Structures are given as C-alpha cells and as structure tokens.
Amino acid sequence: MTSLHGIWVPLVTPMQHGELDLPRLQRLAARVIDDGAHGLVVCGTTGEAPQLDLAEQSAALAAVLEVARKRCPVLMGIGGSDTFAAASRMLEFDDAELAGYLVSTPAYVRPSQEGLLRHFETIADATDRPIVLYNVPARTGVQLELATAQRLAQRPQFAAIKEAGGSLRQIGDLLAQTPLSVLCGDDPLLFSALCSGAHGAISASAHIRTDLYVQLYDLVRAQRLNEARTLAAQLLPMMYLLFSEPNPAPLKAALSMQGMLHDELRLPMVPATTACKSLLAAALETLALIPRYSPTAGNSARYSLAHAREAL
C-alpha cells in the first residue's frame, strides 16, 4: 500500500475555451512532482470535479497518470450525494494505476452518522483500493464525527482521512484515537497540524512553491521547529490569499501569472477579482525570493519566475 504521508497536491484542472487543457494539466503535474510532492489528487474540489462530466474526469486522470507513472502516487477524487452513483463512477476508474480514492462526505443532503457510515462502506465495497476519507463540513454541511471515523477505521481499507473541519482538536483526536493517517486539509493550520503529529497534508496552496511545503514537512519531521515556524510564517500570507475568494479562482489566477495555465473556470465559478490578482502578484514576487529547497541537491538555487514571464 502507498504511504499516505507527506505533501499531496490536489491539482487544478486547466481549461481553454471551455475545454480541458490536458497538455497544461500534464505540465502542471510534472512541475509539482519535480518540486517534490509526495502525491497528487485528480478531480478533487480544487479540480472543479463537480463541473466535469465522467469522460472529462477520465481524461484528466489518464493525463496525470501518464506523467506520474511510477514517480508519484495519484488519488482520484470521488464525490456526490448519491451513494450508488458514486460507487458506480468509481468502477470507471478502477483499472487505472491508482494509489486509492479520496472520498468526500455527501454534500447538501446532510445524512446522519449512520448514513455516512453506510455511504462510505458501500463505496468501499466497489473497490479493493485504499480510501482516504474527506471531512469538509464547510462544503458539505455535515461533519464526519470522531466516533464514525473510529468505526470506519476498523476496516483497513480506510487508510487515511483528509481533515478539513478547521479544528486542531479534531486532528489531535483522530491521531490519538484512530489508526488513520491524518492529512491536514486546512492550509493555514498546516504547521500546527504537523507539529501535532499529522502525517502530512492535501494542500491546494502547495501548487505555489511545492518545494517549500515539502521543506516545511521535512523540517517538522526533523524537529527543526524554529526554522519550520519561520518558513510557515512566510507561506501563510499566500495561503490566506488563495482562499480569500472561492477556491480555485485565486489559485488559477496565480498559476496563470506563472504561465502554467489560462485563467479560466467553469460556472458557477468565476475568475478572481482584479484586487485579489494584484495582491497575488505581489505575494508571488515575495515567495520567489525564498531559496529553492531540494532534499537531495542542496538548497542554494533560487526559484525563478523568468519562465513564467516568458510564457506570458
């Protein structure tokens, strides 16, 4: 089983003229891998999965897997409020070389905890692959409670949880009272979560300077906490900016400034405001001054935006 630790990046889905831009998706995936990401997620919320049809989701997954090959594990996002439709959709992807699935709590319908338990168990019955639970009550309207996570964790197939409930206490309880790998899903809590023992993160912000998120993870693991705290403080302004308007609009704007994709989303999502883009441009310049991190080749190189300016 793939180790569900480290910094995982839930990829945005580049678009051009209303269609998926698969070459740019592959280029983005390659950059994130080159910058040290421990894993990728395709068709999560950041990837605008609810706005993609089944054929588009399959195409996005195939494109990323072609780049990732054996270099980087890939999770596929599975969402939706219809349990059996979600399980059926999973079968469309199950022949791929996947590390597993990221499965969110169902949105809008607000089931009971027993309903959540049966939802996840029914979906798990459709595959032999590991499942990462995804608790994100701000988006779905329902909280996956600790007791339910404990019951699900009795089945080894439920290997991890992306915890995005905004609570360090919940993260701590999951670490102390379940065998699940706990991945932080609230980017501003990343440093505190790692210090509390979290096994990593699924971080949309980590598209921007992936290497620095890997460095933060490595510093905490090495107990170099003063250095980690300083780096976290440098990353925090960009994290807040990337979620200052609905995700992934600011993130796509920032990636567009870097020449990685066109600043295009599908309704009901719309591009970031001009004011947000101005702040993002300044934040990108600030992050560009931080030395590039490579755990194997030293840390002296600087991360350059020159390629982005040329692309623009």
N, C-alpha and C positions, 0 to 999 in steps of 0.2 A: 504494500500500500504506500502511496506517495505521502511523504511527510507534509502535513498541513500546518507548517510553521513558516515564519518569515513574512516578507512583504509581497503581497499579491495585489496586482493592479487590475481593477475591473474596467476593461477597455471601453472607450467611447466608440461609437460607430460612425466613421466618416461618411459624408454624403456629398453628392454633387448633382445639382439639377433634379433633386428628388429621388435619386437612385443611390444605392450603396456604392461607395468608392472603395472597392476591395484592394486595389494596389496601395492606397494610402493606409488602409487598415493594416495591411501586412508590413508596411514601412514603420508604422507606429509600434506594432507588436515587436518588430526586430529591435527598435531603439530601446524599448523598455527592457527587453531581455538583455541586450548589450550592457545596459546600465545596472544590471544585477538583480532584477526582480526574481523572486523565488517562485512565482506562479502568476498566471493570468486567469481572468474571468471573462468569458464571452457572454453577451446578452444579459448582463445584469441591468439594474435600473439606470446606471450611468451610460449603458449602451443603448438606451431608449428601446429596450426589448418590447414593451407593450405596443410600440408603434411599428414593429416589424412583423411581417407575416412569416409563416413557417418556412417557406422557401428562402426568404431573406436570412432568417436565423441560421438555417442550414448552410447557406453560402458563407456567412460570416464565420461560422465555426470552422468550416473546411479551409478557409483562407488563413485563419490564425494557426490551425494545426499544421498547415504546410510550412509555416515559418518556424513554429515552436519545435516541431519534430521531437527529438529526444533532449533538446536543450532546456526545456521549461515545461512544467506540467500545466494543464489547462482544465479549468472547471467550466461547465456550461450552466447558465442561469435558467431556472425553471420557476415560473410564477403563474399567477392566475387564481381566480376564486372557484373554479370548477375542478374539483379533485380529480375526477376521472379523465377530464380533458388534459390536465397537466400530466397525468401518468401516461396517457396515450402519446402526448407530444414527446415525452422522454424517449419513447421507443424509436422515434425518428432519428435520434442522435446516438443511440446506444452502441452502434457498431464502430463509432469513432474511437480513437485512442485518447480517451478522456481519463483524467485523474478522478473525476467524480462530478457531482452536481451541487450547485448552490440553490437551495430550495427555500423560497420565502414563505412566510405565513400568508394565508389568503387575504387579499385586500377587500375592503368595503363590506363584506358580509358579517364580519365580527363574530366568528364562531366561539363556542365555549372551549375550555381547555380540553375537554374530552373530544370535541370536534377537531381541534388542532392535532391531538394525538393521532386520531384515526386518519386525518388528512395526510400527515407525514408517513404513517405506516403504509397506507395504500399506495402512495407514490413510491416508497422504498420497495414494495413488492414487485414493481415493474422493472427493477434493475438489480444487478449484483454489485454495482459500483458504489463507492463511498458517497455519503451525502453530508453536505455541510448545511446545517440549519441556519436560517437567516431571520433574526428577530429585529424588526424595524417598525415599531408601533407608530411612529410619526407618519409613515407612509401607508400602513395597512389598517390602522385603527384597532389593532389587537396586540396584546402583549403575550409573548411566549413565557409563561411563568417558570420559575426555577423547578418546581415540582414536576411540571410537564417535561422539561428538559431532562430531568433526572430519569423519568420513566423511559423516554426515548433513548437515552444513553445506555440503557441496559442492553440495547441491540447494537452490537459493534459496528454495524453498517453506518450508524450515525456517528461520524468520526470527529466532527468539529461543529462549532457554531460561530457565525458572524454576529456579534452582539452590538447592535446599534440602537440600544434603548436609552443612551445618554446617561447611564448610571455606572459609576465605578464600583459601587456596592454590588450591582448585579454581576459585573465582571468578576469581582472577587468571590462572590458566592458560587459562580459557575466553576471557577478554578478550584475552590476548596471542596466542592460537594458533587462534582461530576468528573468523569474521566475524559471529557471532551477537550479537544484542542480549542482554545478560546482565541478568536481573532477579533481585534478591535474594529468596529465599523463606524466609529465616530472619530474623524480625523483629529479634531482638537484635543481629544483625550489620549492620543497615541502614546505620548511619553509617559503619562501617569499609568496607563494600562500596562505598558511594557514593564515598568518598574514594579507593578503589582503581580507580575508573573505571566501576563498574557503571552501567548505563543507567537503572536505576530499581528498582522492587520490585513484587511482587504480595504485598500485606501485609494479612493478616486484621486485625491491630491497627489499621490505618488506618481501620476503621469508626468508631473513637472519636477525635474531633478530626482528621478527614481534613485539615483546613486546616493543621494543624501538621506533618503528614507532607509535604505539598506545600511548606511553608515550609522544612523541612529539606532537601528535594531542591533547592529554589531557592538556599538558602544555600551548599550544597556546590558547585553549578554556578557560583556567583558567587565561589567561593574565599573566602567569609567563614567560615573554618573554626572560629574561636573561638566565634562565635555559634552555628554548627551544632553544635559539641560540647556547648555548654551546653543547647541545645534537646534534643539526643539524650539527654542525661542526665536531663532532665525526663520524657521519654517512656518511658525504659527500665523504670521500676518497673511501669507499666501493661502493657507488653509481657510482662514475666515473669509477671504475674498472669494475663494472658489465656491463658497456656499452662501455668499451674500445675496445671490439671486438663485432661482431654481436650477439645480443641477440637472443636466451638464452644461447649461448655457455659458457660465463663466469659464468652465474648463475648455470647452470648444473654442471660445474666444482666445484664450491663452495659447492653445495649441495652434490656432490659426496664425497668431503672431509669430510663432516659432516655425511657421512654414510647413507644419505637419498635415494640415487638412484645411478644407474650406469651412468657414464659419456658418454652418447650415444645420438646422434641426428640423424635426417634423412636428407639426401641430399635434397637440396643443402647446408644445414647447416652442419658444421663440428665442432669438439671439439675445445676448446680454446687452444692457444699455450702454450708451456712449460713456457715461460716467464710470460705470464698472470697468469698461475696457481701458480707460485712462489709468485707473488705479492698478489694473493688472499689468499694464506695460511697465509701470514704474517698479512693481514688485518683481517682475521678471528680470529687470536690469539688476536689481539688488541681489537676487539669488545667483545671477550669473557671475558675481564676484567671489562666490564661495568656491574654494578649490574642489576640483572633481575628486570623488572618492572611488578607489578601486581596491578591494580587499586583497588582490593578488599582485597588483603592479604599482603600488605606492599611491600617494595622494597628491602629488605635486601639480598635475595638469589642471588647467582651468577649463570650466565648462563654457563653451563659446556659443554665442547666438549668431555668429557670422553666417553659418549655413542657412539659418532662418531668414536673415535679411536678404541673402541671395535668392532664396526661394520666393520671397515676397516680391 
